[in-house]
């Protein structure tokens, strides 16, 4: 008897499994999905049994024997192994690496201590009008559609819907898998499920210890837990009879693993898991990705459900072009100044948000239009200020290089230097001029976070970037005004997702303001842009219509497929030469099947130079392109299928 064993180690993408002889003394115990110990390249390592067969593949080397079985029972079933194989194939990665990513390993000491599950328990109550809306949506979610997109704007009511759907699945004897973007999202929704299903809920995420993770995995595998809540690593949780997959806040880029292999997308992989197991899948989002929106509108087995449970509060758009025409050159419009004064008299907090830290975000010479750029990576430098609000250094936010402030242009030696654009430091300085007696707190990745909770509670005006939005916005209480500055900054990044990211960023802030029933003001130079109009709730459907039209014209997802190939080297010339050589090879092999582009200049980041090659191809050619990538791309290159960004 022989077993195909998948080693739980990092291996090149062409390697998948190896044949091992099953010793006679364990023939009656060996099962598909078990963890075993095998000799591999002079070491004893762990592997998972992928198949059992009578004959081994013919190889020149002698067939080695399995040393012992580590898990008495399989830790994953055959459908789970099918999913692992699909991930490896779709994302052009090695099956051993995929298995190592998703499968926990048994602790060395079997009688390890049990960790107490001291999870909080919370209840939710909703108004009568919301209850009626929830009832209607639940009726639609109960039909035969396999895929549903719930476009929500109210966290509480969305959570009630998910609880009801989970309750129905559990009553039918089916398991529920709930995937969240980050650990705080898991901990945010967990108490409501613990309240309803105290003994049936398990948690899986990357911040748990290996022993905790293993114990939770065993709780799921044994059938004691029918509900699993976790981050993307929980994708392969061993629910035996899974009936419902929920991908919560599906618009989050955290669902795409982009920093290491395998570079899988949780949303796409969740669809595959639902297909393999016959489960229903619900995507929830306050700003759905265009791909998911298109899927829900166009697949026969899918549906789009828009929640209108929260009454809309007006979002005020301020055209900054008009401010300049009226000789107001301050970053604060007259409207937002008036509103800040009004809210402060009510003893409420002001939250002002923008997406850039620093003082000035562009330094240029008025005489020759020279832009001050980083000498290492050529990115524009940002001006940072000292405690006296005076420019004291130029910083590159890409590679971290610092340069002293220059009083002369290095290009023309002129002294007419302009500090343009606005970051959090510049906004803080302007606010202090207008409201000098108020406590102002700036929170960005440059800020000190010691005693941050107390500082937020004492502040009158809070100024923050995405760092503040992600980490502290939800904790901020008694807010009377939310203001968004430079709402357009993300719009014109050279990436096909720039509109989508701007829309999502604005919607998350607007929904937060609506939940607090507070005023929200958006300052923009492009108030009629379809992204701004859609996010503000003036023409929400037009955002998806225009964005999808733009992507169709350029053959971007969901109408085409993308692959990003990346290479890094400490030497710029080596990096560029490697990229040029591979580009020629790909062009010769794939030119009729894909659009191909290559960087003309390496990009410096974290002391390494990076070059990338972008492939754009159709569904018809997808298989051929992936086969070519698997056979021809060196292992030193990173392959990112369906990349989150092309930058």
C-alpha angles and dihedrals in degrees: 000000000000135000132209103226125195107211113226094228138097109273135165115279095254093062120084117153141351131216118244131180115244109226114235093242092064100034091105092050103045116107137172110264097029123132111239137178115241137177107248127173093336095314138091108242139164125258140170123239108242100176142355121220143161099240133039128222114268110256134162095239123071116264111253124218131244107253100208146329115256101184117047090207130036113271092205133028129227093266088054090051089050088055092050090051091050092051091051092049098042096045095038094239134132118272092226090056092048091049091048090051096054108026121078119222122230114258115256092240110054095201095057120156120274116241115227116241099226095169120160120248123216137173130216129214126187135193123259093253091051090047090058092050091048090051092054093049093047089054089055092046089054094063127096097275111123096201126045132178113202108198102197138175100186122068095198097053093042089054091051089053092051091048091052092048091049091048090054093049092049091049088055091052094253130131127239127217117196118189123196129187098236142008093258088056090052091050091046097058098029098082092061092054092044088054093054099032106025097165100029100058124098129181129213125181140135097256093066121097117255090251093050090048091049092049092051090047090053091048089056095042092051091054095244091117119051096173123061121189117186152122124273092292088069091067093107097041106155100246105159100205105025114185104166136034118191121193103192120202090004093181091074117114088214088081089071115073102219106156101063142011134310089047095198129164114229093208095054092042091049089056089053093048090051089049094049094047099035091240127149117244129210122193115196125195142155088208109020119209113253089243093057093042090052091047093052092049099044112033113089091223094049136080139193117222120187118199116215096175099123118068109241118249115206117264111210117217116202117199105219091196087069091051091056091047087054090053094252103138095167118112086236117079119222088248095057092044090055093046093048091052091048095049093046090057087058090055092242128137127258120217116197118185136190134157102238134072126204131050112279116011096203129037117193143160114250091204100057104007091242111165117214106239136180111269090216104046105009095236118141113269122237123219117234125192137218128234090280090058091248122136106257107161146005117235132193109220090199104057101007097242117155129208132182119253111270121215092195134052109251089213104051101006088237120150098214097107117169125201105208135178125030136260131179094276092054091048091048090052092050093048091051090055093054099037104026095159095056128092107248123190124190115201119188135123089283092058129099110249099195111127088358094155092057092045091052091049092052098043124100097196124029121198118192151157131215086293090064093041093053099042110027114012096089090052094054112106136197096024116174100176137024116194127188118203126197092006088174099061095098095043099081102040109131094252131103091232096055094104092044093050093048091049092049093046093051094044093053091053094043092051090050090053091047091051088056091044089233135143117267125196124189118197113203143156089214107050092157095052111123091234094053092043092048095047092048089057094244095114105001097162092051091065092063093040095053096037092052091047090053092050093047091054091052097037094241124149131327087030097041139019130242137205124187118202116194134189130186132197136160089233118069095207093050090049094050093045092051091050093048093050094049091045090058091048093050092045091054092048104036108021094113092045104044145023107245130198132172134196113261091203131029119246119226117223130156093353094307134097117233131200126182139195119205123207123194118189144157131253088253092060098036096101094048092048093050092047089052092049093050093051102038112028112094116236090243088070124081116230115204114184114197092006119207090223138012093212 
